[in-house]
């Protein structure tokens, strides 16, 4: 069973997502800022993190780096979520190691596809890198 961590400073949003994931059968924890997110990630060892990019105590990209630096969480799938349309925010998230960036609002079907292992930017980059190695 995949364990999920949702990080968003909007308490209603984070609770709604946690309730949806629990209803879908996935254990879910949540945090309302980056500091708590890093602590919870270390404690609960999520398989997947849905991370708001614009948090009151830092950019989601920095939080992504912190989570990836926790021993055993390097391969945790981290999806940034943002209402921002600024490409700079998206690029910062990808450069920090997020698997993909989702624009709010995100549909339940999209969440389910990502949880079940659907294609994302990180998988595409790895696939193209492997293909490039074969072509060399």
JOSULPE-V843848 format. One record per residue. N is the residue number from 0. RES is the residue in one letter. SS is DSSP state (helix for helix, strand for strand, loop for the rest). PHI is phi in degrees with one decimal (* if undefined). Layout:
BEGIN
N;RES;SS;PHI + N;RES;SS;PHI
END
This chain:
BEGIN
0;X;loop;* + 1;X;loop;-80.0 + 2;X;loop;-95.3 + 3;X;strand;-118.8 + 4;X;strand;-120.8 + 5;X;strand;-108.6 + 6;X;strand;-124.5 + 7;X;loop;-159.8 + 8;X;loop;-80.1 + 9;X;loop;-88.4 + 10;X;helix;-59.8 + 11;X;helix;-62.8 + 12;X;helix;-62.7 + 13;X;helix;-66.5 + 14;X;helix;-67.6 + 15;X;helix;-62.7 + 16;X;helix;-64.8 + 17;X;helix;-60.4 + 18;X;helix;-65.1 + 19;X;helix;-61.2 + 20;X;helix;-65.1 + 21;X;helix;-61.4 + 22;X;helix;-63.6 + 23;X;loop;-74.8 + 24;X;loop;98.3 + 25;X;loop;-104.9 + 26;X;loop;-61.1 + 27;X;strand;-139.0 + 28;X;strand;-115.1 + 29;X;strand;-143.8 + 30;X;strand;-138.7 + 31;X;loop;-107.1 + 32;X;loop;-157.6 + 33;X;helix;-68.3 + 34;X;helix;-61.5 + 35;X;helix;-66.3 + 36;X;helix;-59.3 + 37;X;helix;-63.5 + 38;X;helix;-63.1 + 39;X;helix;-67.7 + 40;X;helix;-61.2 + 41;X;helix;-64.8 + 42;X;helix;-79.2 + 43;X;helix;-97.7 + 44;X;loop;53.6 + 45;X;loop;-67.8 + 46;X;loop;-83.7 + 47;X;strand;-137.3 + 48;X;strand;-123.7 + 49;X;strand;-105.6 + 50;X;strand;-122.9 + 51;X;strand;-63.5 + 52;X;loop;-79.0 + 53;X;strand;-107.7 + 54;X;strand;-109.8 + 55;X;loop;-63.8 + 56;X;loop;-109.6 + 57;X;strand;151.2 + 58;X;strand;-77.0 + 59;X;helix;-56.1 + 60;X;helix;-60.9 + 61;X;helix;-66.2 + 62;X;helix;-66.3 + 63;X;helix;-58.1 + 64;X;helix;-60.9 + 65;X;helix;-61.7 + 66;X;helix;-65.7 + 67;X;helix;-62.9 + 68;X;helix;-80.0 + 69;X;loop;-72.7 + 70;X;loop;-52.8 + 71;X;loop;88.7 + 72;X;loop;-113.5 + 73;X;loop;-59.7 + 74;X;loop;-95.2 + 75;X;loop;-57.7 + 76;X;strand;-81.0 + 77;X;strand;-121.9 + 78;X;strand;-115.0 + 79;X;strand;-77.7 + 80;X;strand;-129.6 + 81;X;strand;-152.9 + 82;X;loop;-88.6 + 83;X;loop;-69.9 + 84;X;loop;-105.5 + 85;X;loop;-73.3 + 86;X;helix;-62.9 + 87;X;helix;-60.4 + 88;X;helix;-62.8 + 89;X;helix;-62.6 + 90;X;helix;-65.0 + 91;X;helix;-58.7 + 92;X;helix;-65.0 + 93;X;helix;-64.6 + 94;X;helix;-62.6 + 95;X;helix;-77.4 + 96;X;loop;113.7 + 97;X;loop;-66.3 + 98;X;loop;-70.6 + 99;X;strand;-166.6 + 100;X;strand;-123.2 + 101;X;strand;-109.2 + 102;X;strand;-95.6 + 103;X;loop;-69.2 + 104;X;loop;-80.9 + 105;X;loop;-105.8 + 106;X;loop;-77.8 + 107;X;helix;-56.6 + 108;X;helix;-64.1 + 109;X;helix;-66.1 + 110;X;helix;-57.3 + 111;X;helix;-61.7 + 112;X;helix;-62.1 + 113;X;helix;-69.1 + 114;X;helix;-63.6 + 115;X;loop;-78.8 + 116;X;loop;100.8 + 117;X;loop;-60.7 + 118;X;loop;-64.2 + 119;X;loop;-144.4 + 120;X;helix;-60.5 + 121;X;helix;-64.5 + 122;X;helix;-63.5 + 123;X;helix;-62.8 + 124;X;helix;-59.2 + 125;X;helix;-64.9 + 126;X;helix;-63.6 + 127;X;helix;-66.0 + 128;X;helix;-64.2 + 129;X;helix;-62.9 + 130;X;helix;-63.4 + 131;X;helix;-64.0 + 132;X;helix;-64.7 + 133;X;helix;-69.5 + 134;X;helix;-75.1 + 135;X;loop;-73.7
END
